[in-house]
Amino acid sequence: MPELRCSVYWSDGAGSDCLRELSVPSGATLADAVLASGVAALLPDASWRQPGGSLRLAVWGRLCDPGQALRDGDRVDVTRALRVDPKEARRLRARLRQEQAQAGRSDRAAATPARAGRRRER
């Protein structure tokens, strides 16, 4: 029976990543790959098995059902729920950059003495 090569990836969000490369029998599902990789033992819960759980499975970044069949070369990602909406995170970063830029301008203005205007000679 031919085998498929795939990888399973999990990151706990605290800086610990796990990427496992493996071969599974043809016809294996995403759930089969997670179990065969041993990553399931690292997960905080088994909610990835149910639709709508706090952990979800994705193939190359696209959410998929755990029962979906694997294809050769697939990368299965176990994903967590977002802590912050991406749009809101971008707004917060932009606001922080703007505040830092304004603080930097006021610091430079205080540190640099005002220049006396020079007259141009013609």
N, C-alpha and C positions, 0 to 999 in steps of 0.2 A: 504494500500500500504506500503510495507516495506521501511524502511529508511536506508540510508547509513551514517556512521559516517566518518567524514573527518576533516582535519584542513587546514587552509590557513595561510601562513606566508609571511610577507613583512618586509624588513629592508631598511631604507632610506639611509644607509651608513654613517650616522652621529651619530650613536649610538642609534637610536630609532628603536626598534623592535616591531612587532605586530604579535601575534600568536592567532588565533581564532579557537576554536573547535566548530563544529556544526554538525547537522544532516540535510541531504537533502533527498528529495524523490528519490527512485530508478529510475535510468535512467537520473539523473542530469549530466550536463557536468561540465568541469572545470570552464567555464565562469559563470555558475549558482552558483557554490560554492563561487567564488570571490564576486559576487554580493550579495549573501545571507549573507556572513560573514561581510559585511560592510567595508571591506578592500579597495574596489574600491574607496571609498570617500577619502581615505588617499593618493592615488596614484597621482603623479604629472600630469599624462595625461592618456588617454584611449588607448594608443598605444598597450596595451596587447591584444586588441581585433583583431588586424590585424597581419597576419604573417609578420615577418621582422620589427616589431615596435621596439622602444627603450626598451620597457618593454616586457618580454616574460613570459610564464607560463611553469612550470616544475613540474613533479611529482617525488618526491624523487630524485631530481637532474637531471632528464632527460627531455629535452625540449619536449613539447607536444603542440598540437593544442588546442585552447580554446574550440573547439567543441567535444573534446574527452570525452567519458563517464567516469564517476568516478567509482572507485571500493571501497568497504568498507575498511576503514583504510588509504586511500590515504592522503598524505600530499602535498598540492598544494603550490608551491613556486612562488612568483612573483619576477622575477629576472631583474636586471638592466644590461646594457651593461658594459663590463669590461672597467675600466679606463686605466689599464696597462696590456699588454700581460703577462700571468703568467710566461713564460720563461724569459722574460726581467726582471720581478720583482725579480726572483730568482737570476739572474746574478747581479743585483744591490745590493741585500742583501749580496751575496758572496763577491763582491768587497768591500763593506763597512766593513764586518768582517775582510777581509784581511788587509785593511788599519788600522783598529783599532788594530789588532794584531801586525803589524809592528810598530805602534806608541807606543804600550805598551812595546815592546822589547827595543826600543831606550830609553824610559823613565827609564826602569830598569837598562840599561847599564850605564846611566848617574848617577843614584842614588847609584849604588853599586860600591865601590872602587875595583880596580883590586887587585887580591890576588897575593901575591908573591908565586912563585912555591916552594914547599918544597921538599927536597930530601928524598927519602925513605931509610930507614936503612934496611939492610938485615941481 
